[in-house]
Amino acid sequence: MAKKWLAGVPHAHTVASDGILTLEQLIEKAKKNKLDFLIITDHNVNCKEDLPKNAGITLIYGTEMTYHGGHANVWGVKTAVDDFSCDTYKEFLEKKDEAKRRGAVICLNHPLCVLCPWRWEKDITQFDVLEVWNAPMHYDNLVCTDWWHSLLVEGHKTPIVGGSDYHKDYYVTNLLSNPVTYVLCDDNSPENILKNIVKGRTTISSGVGKTMIELKSGDSVIGDTVKLTDETEVLVNVKKLKKGHDIIVYDQTGEIYRHTAKKTGDFCINLTIKKAGFIRADVRHTMSPIVKFGYKLYTNKRIPEQKDIALPPFIYAMSGAIFFEEQ
């Protein structure tokens, strides 16, 4: 069966916790946003009703384990744990292991968010996935991306997702699918989507139908490990790269390639791989003055400790990693 990219949101809330939409309203909004899948992740509450199977979109059970030490999504099981009460990291690990025994996938959420960080031990081996991009792109996500890169350098093959962490819209915004995670799948079943997230076959975009990055090496794709030969290459394929945006490719040594788009359109390049490690890519852009002004207003109010930070180019799309090892 041919593989295809499915667009989805792995982190969203309803009135069952602190969202403002009912499950039915959120499903309709997801369909209008042209999402292929949606994971419901209300805070410390198991789904009380069966998710509809014929809703025109793949719905996946989830919950966000929410504690003073941090937040983690639990995906794929209707009842994550029997009791969510937890005060220590040890108790969290017990809850996490309980969910894992039931077949759940565990995602570490927004670990370096200034407002709601992961305060307990940042042991990535305790998690299946890292939410590297939470909500519309902001400075904390850049910090988290740098941390994920350091994990890759250390030898971890940590899969990533972007989650909008949707609660509600503000005025004219449409925040549900910003960002959106694309997953390369054989079919659209919940099991297949989660299996391929764990395999690392993900790429993240600012929205459905916007800039998207694919990495391939022969028949291998994002998340795979490739045996090096004298002819090993990686294809970096960027769909809908916007004029003025930069596509940047990295390996374990840092940036190895950069291209600034002179016009909007698709872009691809083959890069020769000579040494073991990994390749990942992202697209970055400089915010317009008016967007930067609005961002600064928000930051000054919500995150005053960041008000004097010089804003670097923000990420508009990013890929998971593809790995290379010696024969």
Secondary structure as GFF3:
##gff-version 3
##sequence-region A 1 327
A	DSSP	beta_strand	4	12	.	.	.	ID=ss1
A	DSSP	alpha_helix	23	32	.	.	.	ID=ss2
A	DSSP	beta_strand	37	40	.	.	.	ID=ss3
A	DSSP	beta_strand	42	43	.	.	.	ID=ss4
A	DSSP	beta_strand	58	60	.	.	.	ID=ss5
A	DSSP	beta_strand	62	67	.	.	.	ID=ss6
A	DSSP	beta_strand	70	75	.	.	.	ID=ss7
A	DSSP	alpha_helix	89	101	.	.	.	ID=ss8
A	DSSP	beta_strand	105	108	.	.	.	ID=ss9
A	DSSP	three_ten_helix	124	126	.	.	.	ID=ss10
A	DSSP	beta_strand	129	134	.	.	.	ID=ss11
A	DSSP	alpha_helix	139	154	.	.	.	ID=ss12
A	DSSP	beta_strand	160	163	.	.	.	ID=ss13
A	DSSP	beta_strand	180	185	.	.	.	ID=ss14
A	DSSP	alpha_helix	190	198	.	.	.	ID=ss15
A	DSSP	beta_strand	202	205	.	.	.	ID=ss16
A	DSSP	beta_strand	212	217	.	.	.	ID=ss17
A	DSSP	beta_strand	220	221	.	.	.	ID=ss18
A	DSSP	beta_strand	225	227	.	.	.	ID=ss19
A	DSSP	beta_strand	233	241	.	.	.	ID=ss20
A	DSSP	beta_strand	246	251	.	.	.	ID=ss21
A	DSSP	beta_strand	254	260	.	.	.	ID=ss22
A	DSSP	beta_strand	265	272	.	.	.	ID=ss23
A	DSSP	beta_strand	277	285	.	.	.	ID=ss24
A	DSSP	alpha_helix	289	302	.	.	.	ID=ss25
A	DSSP	three_ten_helix	304	306	.	.	.	ID=ss26
A	DSSP	beta_strand	314	319	.	.	.	ID=ss27
A	DSSP	beta_strand	322	325	.	.	.	ID=ss28
###
